[in-house]
Amino acid sequence: MTQKQTATAMNGDADATMNGGGDADRALPFQVDALEVRGRVVSLGPAIDAILARHDYPDPVKVLLGEACVMAALLATSLKDVSRFILQAQTDGPVSMLVADIRLPGQMRATASCDAAAVTALAQAGTADAAALLGKGTLAMTIEQGHGGQRYQGFVPLDHESLEEAAHTYFRQSEQIPTRIRMAVSEMFDRDEDGKARHQWRAGGIIGQFMPEAGDRIRHRDLPAGDTPEDGPEDLQGADFEADDDAWVEAAALIETVEDHELTDPAISPERLLFRLFHERGVRVFKPVRLEDHCTCSRARIEKVLDQMDAVEIADAAIDGEIEVRCEFCGLRYHFDPDALPGATDGDEKHGLSQDGSLTNL
């Protein structure tokens, strides 16, 4: 984060943004100069509730999809000159696919594919954690630059682990940036003004990265640090972790103290969380990036795809005299007249379609 926006220093003085609440659906960049750490806190309320509520997935799948949205937001909002960021997991587990798609600056959409019966069985057995749901597979991160720019992809294997663990592996092995991520998704239950029960999904996350000006402060340790607790984070114990600098050890340990409710409770704003973590060192926050539930599907986009179909494909796609296309992200259904598509006319000559639509002279 080389932010050029105006930074706000957070200290013990009254900070109006810390008096509970804080608006949801945003990514808040921060910087701790004393520890040479930069990062973001993502808070999702109405946006993630809308995304998850429109899909009829079992709750464990909604939690996973919510985590994918948080991770995508944490990573996408840190990038420059990027128009789109896609996080996609493909696995052999009951949740075979997760996709979180963000078009910058902050339009989010997401979808998943799952074996609902298998997920429900795991949930009933009390074993529906991320490792069991995802199994083995690949987590891909795709970055698209705007206006016909280049497309970049990064991959990390999934082997019965959480998205959080996979992210740590990616940054440790591929980017070689000391990184700590925490994410959480939960359902909030309360009552409305009439006393009726209601609930909504909320999600949040925090990422901190060690980015010292002196590059030699990021180094591979030959042996684990002697004062690392045996029950501490696994990658703080491993001999291949990339930084044992005191500043990073302190920052990573602080981020590890973040509890799930601190990331999802609407009464705990990102500013308040950052103050709790780093007030002794001093923390600055920058202009937040607004996030929203927004699907980019459109009739015009789908027509461009359908216009490429030939008569055979059109005939196969048509049911009861129309073609229906459903967006897997938002669920919106589009209906088209197959006879009005360019390929339907061309196809009569190319593929020998008779008047009743049967195939001849292939």
Secondary structure as UniProt FT lines:
FT   STRAND          8..10
FT   HELIX           16..18
FT   STRAND          26..32
FT   HELIX           33..35
FT   STRAND          37..44
FT   HELIX           46..53
FT   HELIX           59..76
FT   TURN            77..78
FT   STRAND          84..91
FT   STRAND          95..103
FT   TURN            104..106
FT   STRAND          107..114
FT   HELIX           116..124
FT   TURN            125..126
FT   HELIX           130..134
FT   STRAND          136..144
FT   TURN            146..148
FT   STRAND          151..159
FT   HELIX           163..170
FT   HELIX           171..175
FT   STRAND          179..191
FT   TURN            193..194
FT   STRAND          197..210
FT   HELIX           215..217
FT   TURN            226..227
FT   TURN            230..231
FT   HELIX           234..237
FT   TURN            239..240
FT   HELIX           246..256
FT   HELIX           260..264
FT   TURN            266..267
FT   HELIX           270..278
FT   TURN            279..281
FT   STRAND          283..285
FT   STRAND          289..290
FT   STRAND          292..293
FT   HELIX           299..306
FT   TURN            307..308
FT   HELIX           311..317
FT   TURN            320..321
FT   STRAND          322..326
FT   TURN            328..330
FT   STRAND          333..336
FT   HELIX           338..340
FT   HELIX           342..350
FT   TURN            355..356
//
